[in-house]
Amino acid sequence: MNENLIKIAYLYEDLMNTYGDSGDVKILSFLLKRQGYDTQVDNISLGDEFNAFDYDFVFFGGGQDFEQTVVAKDLPRHKLTLDKYINGGNPMLCICGGYQLMGDYYKTNSGITIKGLGILPLHTVFKADKRMIGDTRYMTEWGEVTAFENHSGQTYFDNTNKLHPLGEMIEGYGNNPQDHVEGLRYRNFIGSYSHGPLLKNTNVANAIAEMIIKRHQDRISDENAVK
């Protein structure tokens, strides 16, 4: 076993990768390499087996409505492992469509309801009259973030006691035009509408890299204890 190998799961890379979201994984791989770690990125796609606890980090990018509909049919197979992984405090980053699918549902422009995993108490509704597109700026616990958003889905938290925003808006829309917040932070789960990619903001990227290293060290320790 290579104890310096960090394993990353990229969910549906072939279908959910808009506006440079794959760059988030590339940036993390670069930062981890600088700290002496190798990375293995596995694309988990339609029909593939997946156990989140085999990994140190899970990434889920954004996609258009059609791709989300396809992915949403396959995704429920992974609900149990992702639910335990997220609620266990393990690091995961979801962008745009991936973020939406962790909630209860996404109601599309055509009135179709795409069922999400329901792991997190949130929902998203497509509003055709309000496309949220352009540069964004918001303040997080790690400092200011600049990014790009392009979505008509408006996301709302159904339990504000459990869920907390990733940041407070300075410029742009974020989750929706009313709440003036961007994304979600729940334990070590982060959801965001930020493309560009998000992790060009090295303050956030370094924070996630630290989460990944901590998870990796714990996983290796547990595996060694079983031997």
SVG drawing of the C-alpha trace seen along z (x, -y; Angstrom):
<svg xmlns="http://www.w3.org/2000/svg" viewBox="-44 -43 51 51">
<polyline fill="none" stroke="black" stroke-width="0.4" points="0.0,0.0 1.3,-3.4 0.7,-5.6 1.5,-8.7 -1.3,-8.0 -4.4,-10.2 -7.5,-8.8 -10.0,-11.1 -13.4,-10.1 -14.8,-12.3 -18.5,-11.5 -19.7,-11.4 -16.7,-13.3 -17.8,-12.5 -21.3,-14.1 -20.9,-16.7 -18.0,-19.0 -19.1,-22.5 -17.1,-25.7 -13.8,-24.2 -15.0,-22.3 -12.4,-19.6 -9.8,-22.3 -10.8,-22.0 -9.5,-18.4 -6.3,-19.4 -5.6,-22.3 -6.0,-20.0 -3.7,-17.4 -1.1,-20.1 -1.3,-21.4 -1.2,-17.8 1.8,-17.0 3.6,-20.0 3.1,-18.5 4.6,-15.2 1.4,-13.2 0.6,-11.4 -3.0,-11.5 -5.2,-8.9 -8.4,-10.2 -11.1,-7.7 -14.0,-8.6 -17.1,-7.1 -19.7,-7.0 -22.9,-5.3 -23.1,-1.7 -19.8,-1.9 -19.5,-0.5 -18.5,-3.1 -17.7,-3.1 -17.0,-6.6 -15.0,-5.3 -12.4,-4.0 -11.5,-7.7 -10.0,-10.7 -12.1,-13.2 -15.2,-13.1 -15.8,-15.7 -19.1,-16.2 -19.2,-18.9 -21.9,-20.7 -24.0,-19.8 -26.9,-20.8 -30.5,-19.7 -30.3,-16.8 -27.1,-15.4 -28.5,-15.9 -31.6,-13.9 -29.4,-11.0 -27.1,-11.1 -30.1,-11.4 -31.4,-8.0 -28.0,-6.3 -27.1,-8.3 -29.5,-6.7 -27.3,-3.6 -24.8,-5.6 -27.1,-7.4 -26.2,-5.2 -22.4,-5.5 -22.5,-9.2 -24.9,-9.9 -22.6,-8.1 -19.5,-9.8 -20.9,-13.3 -22.5,-13.0 -19.2,-11.4 -17.5,-14.7 -15.5,-13.7 -14.5,-16.2 -16.6,-16.6 -17.0,-19.4 -20.1,-19.7 -20.4,-22.4 -23.7,-23.6 -25.6,-20.5 -23.8,-18.2 -24.7,-20.6 -28.3,-20.6 -28.5,-16.8 -27.5,-16.4 -30.8,-18.1 -34.4,-16.9 -35.2,-17.9 -34.6,-20.2 -37.7,-21.4 -36.8,-22.2 -38.1,-24.8 -40.4,-22.3 -42.0,-21.4 -40.1,-18.1 -38.9,-17.3 -35.5,-15.7 -35.3,-13.8 -32.1,-14.4 -30.5,-12.2 -32.2,-14.1 -29.0,-13.9 -29.1,-17.6 -32.3,-19.6 -32.4,-21.9 -34.3,-22.2 -33.8,-24.0 -36.3,-25.6 -35.6,-26.7 -36.7,-30.3 -36.6,-31.1 -37.1,-34.8 -34.0,-35.2 -30.8,-33.7 -27.9,-34.4 -24.8,-34.9 -21.6,-36.8 -18.7,-37.4 -19.3,-36.8 -17.5,-37.9 -18.3,-36.6 -16.7,-36.4 -16.1,-33.0 -14.4,-31.9 -11.2,-31.6 -11.4,-35.1 -12.8,-36.6 -13.6,-34.4 -14.0,-35.5 -15.6,-33.2 -18.2,-33.0 -21.8,-31.8 -24.2,-30.8 -27.4,-29.2 -31.2,-29.6 -31.7,-27.1 -32.4,-28.9 -31.4,-26.9 -33.1,-27.3 -32.2,-25.7 -35.1,-23.9 -33.3,-23.7 -31.2,-26.7 -30.3,-25.3 -28.4,-22.4 -27.1,-24.1 -24.9,-27.2 -23.9,-29.2 -20.4,-29.0 -20.2,-32.8 -22.0,-36.1 -22.4,-37.8 -20.5,-40.9 -21.3,-40.8 -23.5,-38.5 -26.4,-36.2 -25.2,-33.0 -27.9,-30.5 -30.8,-32.8 -31.6,-36.5 -33.3,-36.8 -30.9,-35.3 -27.6,-37.0 -25.6,-34.0 -23.5,-31.6 -23.2,-27.9 -23.3,-25.6 -21.0,-24.5 -22.1,-21.4 -19.3,-19.7 -16.6,-19.1 -19.1,-19.2 -19.0,-22.2 -21.6,-23.0 -21.2,-26.0 -22.4,-27.6 -18.8,-28.9 -17.2,-27.9 -14.0,-29.2 -12.9,-26.9 -13.7,-27.7 -10.4,-26.5 -8.4,-29.1 -9.0,-30.8 -6.1,-29.2 -7.5,-30.2 -10.3,-27.8 -8.2,-25.2 -5.6,-25.1 -8.4,-24.7 -9.9,-21.7 -6.4,-20.2 -5.9,-20.3 -9.3,-18.4 -8.2,-15.8 -4.8,-15.2 -6.6,-14.8 -9.0,-12.3 -6.2,-10.5 -4.2,-10.1 -7.3,-8.8 -8.0,-6.3 -4.5,-5.0 -4.5,-4.7 -7.7,-2.8 -6.5,-0.4 -3.2,0.2 -5.2,0.9 -7.1,3.7 -4.0,5.5"/>
</svg>
